[in-house]
Amino acid sequence: MTAHMLRAARAVFHKELLDALRDRRTLMTVFLSSVAMGPLVLVLISTLVTSIEQRAEARELTVVGLDAAPTLRNYLLRQTYTLKAAPKDYEQQIKDSRLADPVLVVPREFEEDLARGETPVLEIVSSSANQRAQSGVGRLGRLLDGFNQEQGTLRLAVRGVAPGAVQSVQIEERDLANPASRAAQLTAMLPFFVLMAVLYGALNAALDTTAGERERGSLEPLLMNPAPRLALVLGKWGAVSAVGMLIAVLSTFSFLPGQWLLRSETLAAMFQYGPGEAFAFLVLLLPLAGALSALLMAVAIRCRSFKEAQANATVIVLALSLLPMVALFSQEGERPWHLWVPALAQSTLMARVLKGELISWPDLLVPALGCLVLGAVCLAYVTRQFARAAVR
């Protein structure tokens, strides 16, 4: 690249960057999508976890017909649970998501069946559409399993049979996940929010520097300049990429002060996101910001108005929002080709960072190479379109 081309590209870069920073829409996008995103996302996750923890610590059960089961009542009270009578229309309230707990329904013949050695039926009423009530079904089921095991042990003891005689094996669970991996299950959406912040941050600048200038009539005079077309494209791309990279920096580091707002002590202890993780996010996002800037410019350069470019760019927004779901719905887990797809690769590796897993240099180089190829192809296309526009 000659010195003349470098000077021209630098001049275009400064001009386009100043124009982008003067744009109130861009500045508002930078602030909302990057600075406020980290604290807001962490506060929402923390609020959800705190509400679940408070409901678990409250140890309350909503029951119907428990007066007919003094044995079961005694067991529940010994487990330090507070018993509440269910409202008369509890089924409708559960359907309407107005009741946040599952309801335990005890039959009238419970005590008589239990005394005769029969198996009474306990019913747990919930709705899979009511997430708050559904989340308590497992806890209530485990509690009743404890009562079932206690009664079975008593029946064997009365008959002189050792309880261990009916257990052929003893089952123990061993969780291989470290605290960071368990926390990553709650914070799995963080990479998605960061990716979308970078995309929307570069979107306005990319559309304005191409379709916006064409609509305002300032693109043709610029192309009459004797500067090489590649220098013009590189200058514009550099400004758009700078905005996208600025948002990448702000969004990744916004999670550091955002941790101060975590209300859940459990989540705060598990969520290990420090400067090291922030720098790892940044290394992954910077090449993607450059590739997305070039891709958005390639989409918008054929449009004659800013609105037309926005409509065409929705395809990019939709594709970027759907790509991270490929790994989520994949039954085979992470595949090697995931690292070759921009956005999907960054999402996959950022999830590894949150889990505390080590990332090798080849794993970093493959996504960077994919972004480099995508960016180069798009910039070559934009340069060709600039040359055609100049000829016309």
PEKAGI-V512165 format. One record per residue. N is the residue number from 0. RES is the residue in one small letter. PSI is psi in degrees with one decimal (999 if undefined). Layout:
BEGIN
N,RES,PSI ; N,RES,PSI
END
This chain:
BEGIN
0,m,126.4 ; 1,t,164.0 ; 2,a,-36.3 ; 3,h,-43.1 ; 4,m,-38.7 ; 5,l,-43.2 ; 6,r,-41.2 ; 7,a,-43.3 ; 8,a,-38.5 ; 9,r,-40.4 ; 10,a,-43.2 ; 11,v,-38.3 ; 12,f,-48.8 ; 13,h,-43.2 ; 14,k,-47.7 ; 15,e,-35.8 ; 16,l,-41.7 ; 17,l,-40.7 ; 18,d,-39.8 ; 19,a,-38.8 ; 20,l,-22.6 ; 21,r,-17.1 ; 22,d,118.6 ; 23,r,-34.2 ; 24,r,-41.6 ; 25,t,-44.3 ; 26,l,-40.3 ; 27,m,-39.4 ; 28,t,-42.5 ; 29,v,-45.5 ; 30,f,-51.5 ; 31,l,-42.2 ; 32,s,-16.3 ; 33,s,-55.7 ; 34,v,-45.8 ; 35,a,-11.9 ; 36,m,-47.2 ; 37,g,-56.0 ; 38,p,-38.5 ; 39,l,-45.8 ; 40,v,-43.6 ; 41,l,-36.2 ; 42,v,-41.4 ; 43,l,-44.6 ; 44,i,-42.1 ; 45,s,-39.7 ; 46,t,-41.3 ; 47,l,-47.7 ; 48,v,-39.8 ; 49,t,-41.8 ; 50,s,-38.7 ; 51,i,-42.6 ; 52,e,-40.9 ; 53,q,-39.1 ; 54,r,-36.2 ; 55,a,-38.9 ; 56,e,-25.6 ; 57,a,-28.5 ; 58,r,58.1 ; 59,e,142.6 ; 60,l,136.4 ; 61,t,121.2 ; 62,v,159.0 ; 63,v,128.4 ; 64,g,20.6 ; 65,l,-16.8 ; 66,d,-25.1 ; 67,a,4.7 ; 68,a,72.1 ; 69,p,-31.9 ; 70,t,-44.9 ; 71,l,-39.4 ; 72,r,-43.7 ; 73,n,-41.1 ; 74,y,-44.5 ; 75,l,-38.4 ; 76,l,-35.8 ; 77,r,-23.8 ; 78,q,11.9 ; 79,t,35.0 ; 80,y,145.1 ; 81,t,128.0 ; 82,l,131.5 ; 83,k,139.2 ; 84,a,135.6 ; 85,a,146.9 ; 86,p,160.3 ; 87,k,-37.8 ; 88,d,42.6 ; 89,y,-32.9 ; 90,e,-43.3 ; 91,q,-38.1 ; 92,q,-35.9 ; 93,i,-42.6 ; 94,k,-38.4 ; 95,d,3.2 ; 96,s,25.6 ; 97,r,-17.7 ; 98,l,122.4 ; 99,a,6.0 ; 100,d,146.6 ; 101,p,157.7 ; 102,v,131.4 ; 103,l,119.3 ; 104,v,121.8 ; 105,v,129.1 ; 106,p,158.2 ; 107,r,-31.2 ; 108,e,16.7 ; 109,f,-51.3 ; 110,e,-39.2 ; 111,e,-43.7 ; 112,d,-38.2 ; 113,l,-40.1 ; 114,a,-31.8 ; 115,r,0.3 ; 116,g,10.9 ; 117,e,179.9 ; 118,t,96.9 ; 119,p,155.9 ; 120,v,121.0 ; 121,l,134.3 ; 122,e,128.7 ; 123,i,114.6 ; 124,v,123.5 ; 125,s,-172.9 ; 126,s,128.9 ; 127,s,-18.6 ; 128,a,-15.1 ; 129,n,96.0 ; 130,q,-35.8 ; 131,r,-44.2 ; 132,a,-37.9 ; 133,q,-31.5 ; 134,s,-20.5 ; 135,g,-3.3 ; 136,v,-43.5 ; 137,g,-43.5 ; 138,r,-43.7 ; 139,l,-38.6 ; 140,g,-41.9 ; 141,r,-35.1 ; 142,l,-43.4 ; 143,l,-29.8 ; 144,d,-36.1 ; 145,g,-41.6 ; 146,f,-41.3 ; 147,n,-42.0 ; 148,q,-38.1 ; 149,e,-44.3 ; 150,q,-38.7 ; 151,g,-38.5 ; 152,t,-41.5 ; 153,l,-40.4 ; 154,r,-40.5 ; 155,l,-39.1 ; 156,a,-38.2 ; 157,v,-35.2 ; 158,r,5.1 ; 159,g,21.4 ; 160,v,130.9 ; 161,a,133.1 ; 162,p,-30.7 ; 163,g,-13.0 ; 164,a,-22.6 ; 165,v,4.2 ; 166,q,105.5 ; 167,s,-27.3 ; 168,v,158.4 ; 169,q,126.5 ; 170,i,129.2 ; 171,e,136.6 ; 172,e,141.8 ; 173,r,114.4 ; 174,d,119.0 ; 175,l,-9.8 ; 176,a,136.7 ; 177,n,169.7 ; 178,p,-34.8 ; 179,a,-37.9 ; 180,s,-38.8 ; 181,r,-38.2 ; 182,a,-31.7 ; 183,a,-23.9 ; 184,q,-32.0 ; 185,l,-29.1 ; 186,t,25.7 ; 187,a,-20.1 ; 188,m,-6.1 ; 189,l,-47.6 ; 190,p,-36.8 ; 191,f,-45.4 ; 192,f,-38.4 ; 193,v,-43.0 ; 194,l,-44.8 ; 195,m,-32.4 ; 196,a,-43.6 ; 197,v,-42.6 ; 198,l,-52.1 ; 199,y,-27.6 ; 200,g,-40.6 ; 201,a,-14.3 ; 202,l,-55.7 ; 203,n,-42.2 ; 204,a,-40.7 ; 205,a,-41.7 ; 206,l,-36.6 ; 207,d,-35.5 ; 208,t,-7.8 ; 209,t,-78.9 ; 210,a,-34.3 ; 211,g,-43.5 ; 212,e,-35.2 ; 213,r,-40.9 ; 214,e,-37.8 ; 215,r,-9.7 ; 216,g,14.6 ; 217,s,-3.7 ; 218,l,-42.7 ; 219,e,-45.7 ; 220,p,-34.6 ; 221,l,-39.3 ; 222,l,-16.6 ; 223,m,-9.7 ; 224,n,141.7 ; 225,p,-1.6 ; 226,a,145.8 ; 227,p,145.3 ; 228,r,-36.1 ; 229,l,-36.1 ; 230,a,-40.7 ; 231,l,-44.1 ; 232,v,-45.0 ; 233,l,-37.5 ; 234,g,-45.6 ; 235,k,-44.3 ; 236,w,-38.6 ; 237,g,-38.9 ; 238,a,-44.3 ; 239,v,-42.4 ; 240,s,-36.4 ; 241,a,-41.1 ; 242,v,-45.7 ; 243,g,-40.3 ; 244,m,-34.2 ; 245,l,-43.1 ; 246,i,-36.0 ; 247,a,-42.8 ; 248,v,-48.8 ; 249,l,-40.4 ; 250,s,-40.5 ; 251,t,-39.1 ; 252,f,-10.6 ; 253,s,-19.9 ; 254,f,-18.4 ; 255,l,-55.9 ; 256,p,-21.7 ; 257,g,-24.5 ; 258,q,-21.3 ; 259,w,-21.0 ; 260,l,0.7 ; 261,l,124.3 ; 262,r,-20.7 ; 263,s,119.8 ; 264,e,-34.5 ; 265,t,-46.3 ; 266,l,-39.4 ; 267,a,-34.8 ; 268,a,-34.6 ; 269,m,-32.5 ; 270,f,98.8 ; 271,q,91.2 ; 272,y,101.8 ; 273,g,-167.1 ; 274,p,-33.8 ; 275,g,-45.2 ; 276,e,-36.4 ; 277,a,-42.4 ; 278,f,-36.1 ; 279,a,-43.3 ; 280,f,-42.9 ; 281,l,-40.9 ; 282,v,-35.7 ; 283,l,-32.6 ; 284,l,-28.7 ; 285,l,-47.5 ; 286,p,-35.2 ; 287,l,-37.7 ; 288,a,-41.1 ; 289,g,-41.7 ; 290,a,-42.3 ; 291,l,-36.8 ; 292,s,-44.0 ; 293,a,-39.9 ; 294,l,-43.3 ; 295,l,-38.3 ; 296,m,-38.2 ; 297,a,-35.2 ; 298,v,-39.8 ; 299,a,-20.4 ; 300,i,-23.9 ; 301,r,-7.9 ; 302,c,150.7 ; 303,r,-2.9 ; 304,s,160.1 ; 305,f,-40.1 ; 306,k,-39.6 ; 307,e,-39.8 ; 308,a,-38.3 ; 309,q,-41.6 ; 310,a,-41.6 ; 311,n,-31.4 ; 312,a,-15.4 ; 313,t,-26.2 ; 314,v,-41.3 ; 315,i,-43.3 ; 316,v,-43.5 ; 317,l,-44.1 ; 318,a,-42.1 ; 319,l,-33.2 ; 320,s,-25.0 ; 321,l,-26.1 ; 322,l,-44.6 ; 323,p,-19.9 ; 324,m,-13.0 ; 325,v,-46.2 ; 326,a,-31.0 ; 327,l,-40.1 ; 328,f,-0.8 ; 329,s,123.4 ; 330,q,-20.0 ; 331,e,3.9 ; 332,g,-157.7 ; 333,e,133.7 ; 334,r,153.7 ; 335,p,-34.5 ; 336,w,-14.4 ; 337,h,-33.3 ; 338,l,-10.9 ; 339,w,-7.2 ; 340,v,115.0 ; 341,p,146.4 ; 342,a,-51.4 ; 343,l,-40.4 ; 344,a,-45.8 ; 345,q,-41.1 ; 346,s,-41.6 ; 347,t,-45.5 ; 348,l,-33.1 ; 349,m,-33.8 ; 350,a,-37.4 ; 351,r,-40.5 ; 352,v,-43.9 ; 353,l,-28.9 ; 354,k,-5.4 ; 355,g,19.5 ; 356,e,150.1 ; 357,l,141.7 ; 358,i,124.5 ; 359,s,164.0 ; 360,w,-41.4 ; 361,p,-35.5 ; 362,d,-27.5 ; 363,l,-35.5 ; 364,l,-34.2 ; 365,v,-51.5 ; 366,p,-36.0 ; 367,a,-39.1 ; 368,l,-40.6 ; 369,g,-41.5 ; 370,c,-36.6 ; 371,l,-43.6 ; 372,v,-46.7 ; 373,l,-45.0 ; 374,g,-41.7 ; 375,a,-41.7 ; 376,v,-44.1 ; 377,c,-40.9 ; 378,l,-36.4 ; 379,a,-36.9 ; 380,y,-43.6 ; 381,v,-41.1 ; 382,t,-41.2 ; 383,r,-40.4 ; 384,q,-35.7 ; 385,f,-40.3 ; 386,a,-40.1 ; 387,r,-42.1 ; 388,a,-35.0 ; 389,a,-36.4 ; 390,v,-40.5 ; 391,r,999
END
